[in-house]
């Protein structure tokens, strides 16, 4: 695959490459009582309501350089929310471009969002839910950032990870289609990449165990992440470790670890 000097490519017409970042984030919790389960779902529903999700996606649009054309948002009954943005690309200021889209480096975090720019769509859907009788509750957010042209959704990855602060993440990045240079030669990717991890900051990589599955010849990249450290207090809602007996703590920890393992590896475990 020839991608040397790709930044200097002179194209024939518009850059028709489609770059898509798909990203699942999971938050896991144990709520001892039915009332606490309900309280957790209500808390998550409020924390990630349509208005806040719209603010997060607006920042994503700014980071990747996208002008927002339209926003559709909805809070669902009994729970969950969705936001969809239609976005479009414009000319980019030189001071933003020189490192923003071509370098295989992490993008900004929430406190350092500096950009203005614009192409395709950005969506988020949330799914809070509870195990019917096990005390386990989970929150899942599915995000898709799809762009056409030069702008890359990968620069939003760092910001999204910090915005949701999740326990487990599954990230996919794919470049589809092709563009042509002035001589008619096809290019199936317009930037260098060997791992999604190169777009994630060191502080995040230090906290997570990561696994890559990449299909380089098809420009498909996949990374799974799960927190390395486990503190039971971070997974309890309505109670703390001090409220539990030693046997209870052990049993709840095993339930949480089982839930996290099943989500991370994508398979059910029959025994705790």
N, C-alpha and C positions, 0 to 999 in steps of 0.2 A: 504494500500500500504506500503510494508516494504522497507524503504530506510535508516534505521539506519545503521551506520558504513559503508555506501556505499563506502567511500573512500578506505576502506581496502579490497574491493572485489577482489577475485582472480578469473579471468575469464577463461573459457574454449575457447581458440581461440581468435579471434578478437572481439572487441566491435562493434556490428552491429547496435547500436542505431543511428537513423538519427535525428538530431536536426536542426530545420529550424526557422530562424527569418525572418519574412516578415514585411515590414515597408514602409508605404506610408507617404510622407511629402508634405505639401502644403504651398505655399507662395501666398498671395493674394495682389492685387495691383489695384489702380484706376488710369487710364490714361485718361485725359480729351479729348484729340484729337486723331484722327486716327494716326497721326504722332507719338504721345507719346506712343500709344499702340504698334506700330511697334518698337519704340525705346526700350520699356520694354522687348519685346520678344527677340530683338537682344542682349540686355544687359544680360538677363538670359542665352541665348544660348552661349554667350562668357564666362560668369561666371562659367557655368557648362558644359564646352565642354568635349569631350572625354578624352583629356589629363589630365585635372584636376580631372575628375571622376576616371581615372586610378590611380592617385596619392592617392586619398581618399581610394579606394578599396585596394591598396597595403598596406596602413597603417592598414586597417581592417584585412587583412591577417596576418600581423605581430602581431597584438593584440591577435587574437584568436589562433595564433600558427599554421600558414598554409604556406607551401611552394608552391609558384606559379609555376604551370606547363605550363600554356598557357594563353595568353591574346588575346581576340578579341575585337576591339573597332571600333566605327563608329560615325561620325557626320552626321546627316541626313539633307536633303534638303526638305522643307525649314527650319525646325527647329527640335530640339531634338537630343539626343545622347544616345548611349548604350555602355556598357562595360560588358563583361563576362570573368570571370577568372575560370579556372580549377585549383583546389588546392589539396594538399595531405598532410597527417600527417606523422611526423617523431617522433623520440625520443625527449623528452622535458627536458630541463635543470631543475634540481631540484629547483634552486633558483627562477625560474619563476612559477613553478607549484604549490608550496605549498599553495598559496592563489588564484591563477588565475582562476581556472575552477570550483572548488568545492564550494567556498564561495558565498553566495547569497548577493553580494555587487556590487556597481557600478564599471565599468571598467574605464580606463584612459580617459582623455580629450586630444584634439589635441596637447597641449604643453607638454604632459607627456607620449608620446608613447615610451615604452621600452619593447621590446620583440623580440624574434626570434623564430620560431618554424614551423607547417603545418597541410584540407581534403575535398573535394567535389567541391562546386562551389560558387561563389559570383557574383551577377549580379546587374546592375543598369540600369534603363531606365528613361529618362526624357520626360516630356510632357508639354511644354509651350503652352498656348492657350489664346484666347481672346473671350469675349462675343461679338457677332456680332454688337450690337448697344447700349450697356449699359455702356461702359467705364471700365468694370471689366476685369482684366486679371489674370490668375492663372498660377502657375508653380507647377507641380507635379513630384516628383521623387519616383520611386518604386525600392526598394532594397530587394534582397533576399540573405541571408547568410545561406547556407545549409552545414552541416558538418556530418561526420560519425566518430564514435569512441569517444574518451574522450573529445576532444576539444569542447568548447561551444561558439556559436556565440553571446551569451548574453553579453560577455565582450566587444564587439564592439559597443554596443548600445549607451553608453555615448559619445563616440567619434563621432558617426554618427550624433547624435542630435546636438552637438556643431558644426560640420562641415557644416550643412545645415541651422541652425538657422531658423527654420520654424515656421509658425503660428499655424498649425494644424498637428497632427501626429496620425496615426493609426498603431498600432504595434501588430503583432501576433507571438506567439512562440509555437511550437509544437514539441513533442518528439514522434517519430514513431518507430515501430519495437520492437525488444527485443534482449537482450544479455543473455548469460548463465554464471553461475558461474561453478566452477570445479565439482560440484555435479550435474550439469544439470538443476538447478533451473533457471527459467526465471526471468529477471529483465526488466521492461518496462520503467524505468527511472533510471538514475545513479547519480542524484543530487537532493537536496532539493530545492523546489521553491513553493511559494504561491502567488507571484505576480511579474509581469515584473517590477513594480515600484521599487522593491528592488534593481534593477540593474541600477537605475537612480540616479544621484547625487542630493543632497539637493538643490543646487542652481537652478537646472532645475525644480524640484518639486515645489519650491516656486513660480515659474513664471507661472505654468500651472494648469488649472483645469483638473482633471483626472477621468476617469471612467473605472472600470475593469469589464470584463465579462469572468469568468474562468470556464472551465469544468475539474475539478480536476481528475475525474475518467478516463478521456481520455487524460490527459496530454496536454490540450489545454488552452492557456492563451492569453488574449486579453486586450489591454489597449488603450484608446483613450485620446488624449491630445489637449487642446486648450489654447492659451494665456489668462491669466486673465485680463491684462491691455490692454487698447486700446488707442493709440495715433494716431490721424488721419495722422499726418505728416509721420509716419512710413509706411503708405499705399498709399502715393501719389507719382506718378512718373512724373517728369517734372514740377511740381508745388509744392507749400507749402500752408499751411492753410491761410497764409497772402494774397495769391492771390485769395481767394474765399470770396464771400459774405456769410453772416450768413445762409441764406436759402440754398445756395449751399452746405455749410459744413454739414448741417443737412441731406440733401438729399443723399449726397455721403456717409456719415457715415452709414445711414440706408441701402444703397445698399451693402456696405462692410459687415456689420453685418449680413445681410440676406445671403450673399454668404457664409460666414464663418459658420453660423448656419446650412445651408443646407449640407455643406460638413461634418461637425462634426457629425450631427445626421443622415446623409444619406437619407434625404428626402427633396423634394421641398416644398417651402413655397409660397403660392399663393399671399400673400399680404406683402408689405414692412412695 
